[in-house]
Amino acid sequence: MMFSALFKINSLKRFVAFLCCIVFSACYWAETEENPDYLPMDDSMYPYAGLPRLVIEIENFAGLRDRETEFPSKLQIYGEKSPESEVLELTVRGRGNSSFKMPKYGMKLEFKDKVELFGMPKNRDWALIANYGDKTHLRNYMMTRLSEWLGARYTPRMQFVELYLNRKYMGLYLLSETIKVAKNRVHIEENDTTFLVEKEDVKKYDPPYVITDKKNIYHIRSPKNPPEESLELLQNHLNEFEKFLKNRYLYEDEEILNWIDLEDYLLYYWVQEYSKNEDGNYARSVFFTWTKGEPIHFGPLWDFDLSFGNASRTRNQ
């Protein structure tokens, strides 16, 4: 009887201790520290797989609701057993068009200060690509690296990482440079007659933009706040370009050189055609630069999750 009573007492003690652990653990995990020395990471369920691990905590563990709201956050890079960076301050918001609606979504990272990540040049702006629509996780990485190896003017550099967001394991992501005007990215002049442009579709497009006579929508990435004269300049040029393409049989073959840089275009077209990229059919995520008085330079290449037969719709055979 005495042994039975002791067993019950010890069992009760263990149970109370277990409850205390849960309570204190819940208190610990419920709040973010203002200036932590490190961000906690529990990898007991998902041990080190040989990839860098990004640990991100959004202020008050907020969830990302849209692509516009920027949340103050902290980020730390982990190696196999310990942090390999200090705690960095940044903001996080959702990114992507249709991809943001998927169960595993992309994110836009904007650091307080410029940071160098995994050997990629310093910048404040980075993207976490979820690749939810591409279960191989390889299409974006393969085609951007192919573009780089073929000698494109610029192709976003990337690094596979594992992500822990708000102390929850989110899986494999692709950390990528974003397409923007910068010395080590799209290196063009920043003025009112030089443009970085993205062709978009009718489902979702962001200002500033121009719409041509053919109803094509072009989002202007640079300059950021173009005056009306710049919008008109770009719109008129694209209208004339589209008119030329429609009536190209009326012109001499050499005249195409007045409109596009052929070397850039051939590389761009070949990679799109080789990968059978659905978006490359002048649908969306088509980037180019143009300076008044010069030909259009196609690139950088971007967005290959719908390539190599991974189409978004069923086609007739």
Solvent accessible surface area in square Angstrom, and as a share of the most:
residue,aa,sasa,rsa
1,M,201,0.90
2,M,131,0.58
3,F,159,0.66
4,S,54,0.35
5,A,49,0.38
6,L,85,0.42
7,F,134,0.56
8,K,138,0.59
9,I,87,0.44
10,N,69,0.35
11,S,37,0.24
12,L,111,0.55
13,K,129,0.55
14,R,143,0.52
15,F,112,0.47
16,V,75,0.43
17,A,54,0.42
18,F,116,0.48
19,L,78,0.39
20,C,56,0.34
21,C,85,0.51
22,I,86,0.43
23,V,83,0.48
24,F,138,0.57
25,S,45,0.29
26,A,58,0.45
27,C,84,0.51
28,Y,101,0.39
29,W,89,0.31
30,A,69,0.53
31,E,129,0.58
32,T,40,0.23
33,E,94,0.42
34,E,142,0.64
35,N,119,0.61
36,P,15,0.10
37,D,133,0.69
38,Y,120,0.46
39,L,1,0.01
40,P,16,0.10
41,M,36,0.16
42,D,87,0.45
43,D,43,0.22
44,S,90,0.58
45,M,153,0.68
46,Y,100,0.38
47,P,94,0.59
48,Y,85,0.32
49,A,69,0.54
50,G,50,0.48
51,L,50,0.25
52,P,31,0.20
53,R,1,0.00
54,L,2,0.01
55,V,0,0.00
56,I,0,0.00
57,E,8,0.04
58,I,1,0.00
59,E,89,0.40
60,N,121,0.62
61,F,47,0.19
62,A,24,0.19
63,G,47,0.45
64,L,20,0.10
65,R,168,0.61
66,D,45,0.23
67,R,42,0.15
68,E,118,0.53
69,T,46,0.27
70,E,87,0.39
71,F,23,0.09
72,P,69,0.43
73,S,8,0.05
74,K,37,0.16
75,L,1,0.01
76,Q,4,0.02
77,I,17,0.09
78,Y,16,0.06
79,G,6,0.06
80,E,93,0.42
81,K,179,0.76
82,S,60,0.39
83,P,51,0.32
84,E,126,0.56
85,S,31,0.20
86,E,128,0.57
87,V,33,0.19
88,L,28,0.14
89,E,82,0.37
90,L,8,0.04
91,T,40,0.23
92,V,0,0.00
93,R,64,0.23
94,G,0,0.00
95,R,49,0.18
96,G,15,0.14
97,N,57,0.29
98,S,55,0.36
99,S,39,0.25
100,F,33,0.14
101,K,175,0.74
102,M,58,0.26
103,P,105,0.66
104,K,34,0.14
105,Y,45,0.17
106,G,3,0.03
107,M,0,0.00
108,K,31,0.13
109,L,0,0.00
110,E,47,0.21
111,F,1,0.01
112,K,130,0.55
113,D,94,0.48
114,K,128,0.54
115,V,19,0.11
116,E,103,0.46
117,L,5,0.03
118,F,69,0.29
119,G,63,0.61
120,M,8,0.04
121,P,37,0.23
122,K,125,0.53
123,N,11,0.06
124,R,92,0.34
125,D,22,0.12
126,W,0,0.00
127,A,1,0.01
128,L,0,0.00
129,I,18,0.09
130,A,6,0.05
131,N,10,0.05
132,Y,79,0.30
133,G,29,0.28
134,D,0,0.00
135,K,143,0.60
136,T,74,0.43
137,H,33,0.15
138,L,84,0.42
139,R,36,0.13
140,N,7,0.03
141,Y,70,0.27
142,M,81,0.36
143,M,9,0.04
144,T,0,0.00
145,R,17,0.06
146,L,33,0.16
147,S,0,0.00
148,E,70,0.32
149,W,184,0.64
150,L,86,0.43
151,G,58,0.56
152,A,30,0.23
153,R,172,0.63
154,Y,24,0.09
155,T,7,0.04
156,P,0,0.00
157,R,70,0.25
158,M,19,0.09
159,Q,50,0.22
160,F,32,0.13
161,V,0,0.00
162,E,14,0.06
163,L,0,0.00
164,Y,5,0.02
165,L,12,0.06
166,N,33,0.17
167,R,46,0.17
168,K,132,0.56
169,Y,53,0.20
170,M,39,0.17
171,G,13,0.12
172,L,49,0.25
173,Y,0,0.00
174,L,0,0.00
175,L,0,0.00
176,S,0,0.00
177,E,0,0.00
178,T,17,0.10
179,I,7,0.04
180,K,53,0.22
181,V,24,0.14
182,A,24,0.19
183,K,157,0.67
184,N,73,0.37
185,R,8,0.03
186,V,10,0.06
187,H,137,0.61
188,I,40,0.20
189,E,124,0.56
190,E,136,0.61
191,N,63,0.32
192,D,70,0.36
193,T,54,0.31
194,T,3,0.02
195,F,0,0.00
196,L,1,0.00
197,V,0,0.00
198,E,16,0.07
199,K,11,0.05
200,E,13,0.06
201,D,31,0.16
202,V,115,0.66
203,K,158,0.67
204,K,72,0.30
205,Y,74,0.28
206,D,43,0.22
207,P,100,0.63
208,P,36,0.23
209,Y,81,0.31
210,V,8,0.05
211,I,63,0.32
212,T,4,0.02
213,D,111,0.57
214,K,98,0.42
215,K,152,0.64
216,N,35,0.18
217,I,8,0.04
218,Y,1,0.00
219,H,21,0.09
220,I,2,0.01
221,R,81,0.30
222,S,7,0.04
223,P,19,0.12
224,K,154,0.65
225,N,139,0.71
226,P,17,0.11
227,P,50,0.32
228,E,122,0.55
229,E,126,0.56
230,S,3,0.02
231,L,35,0.17
232,E,95,0.43
233,L,47,0.23
234,L,0,0.00
235,Q,59,0.26
236,N,77,0.39
237,H,38,0.17
238,L,1,0.01
239,N,27,0.14
240,E,81,0.36
241,F,11,0.04
242,E,15,0.07
243,K,103,0.44
244,F,10,0.04
245,L,69,0.34
246,K,126,0.53
247,N,36,0.19
248,R,153,0.56
249,Y,168,0.64
250,L,122,0.61
251,Y,82,0.31
252,E,121,0.54
253,D,122,0.63
254,E,117,0.53
255,E,57,0.26
256,I,43,0.22
257,L,90,0.45
258,N,107,0.55
259,W,47,0.16
260,I,9,0.05
261,D,33,0.17
262,L,70,0.35
263,E,140,0.63
264,D,22,0.12
265,Y,66,0.25
266,L,101,0.50
267,L,34,0.17
268,Y,11,0.04
269,Y,110,0.42
270,W,125,0.44
271,V,0,0.00
272,Q,13,0.06
273,E,80,0.36
274,Y,112,0.42
275,S,0,0.00
276,K,131,0.56
277,N,10,0.05
278,E,22,0.10
279,D,6,0.03
280,G,22,0.21
281,N,125,0.64
282,Y,81,0.31
283,A,38,0.29
284,R,45,0.16
285,S,12,0.08
286,V,3,0.01
287,F,1,0.00
288,F,2,0.01
289,T,15,0.09
290,W,6,0.02
291,T,39,0.22
292,K,121,0.51
293,G,79,0.76
294,E,85,0.38
295,P,40,0.25
296,I,1,0.00
297,H,33,0.15
298,F,21,0.09
299,G,15,0.14
300,P,8,0.05
301,L,3,0.02
302,W,30,0.11
303,D,34,0.18
304,F,0,0.00
305,D,29,0.15
306,L,26,0.13
307,S,0,0.00
308,F,76,0.32
309,G,70,0.68
310,N,40,0.20
311,A,43,0.33
312,S,69,0.44
313,R,141,0.52
314,T,136,0.79
315,R,132,0.48
316,N,155,0.80
317,Q,214,0.95
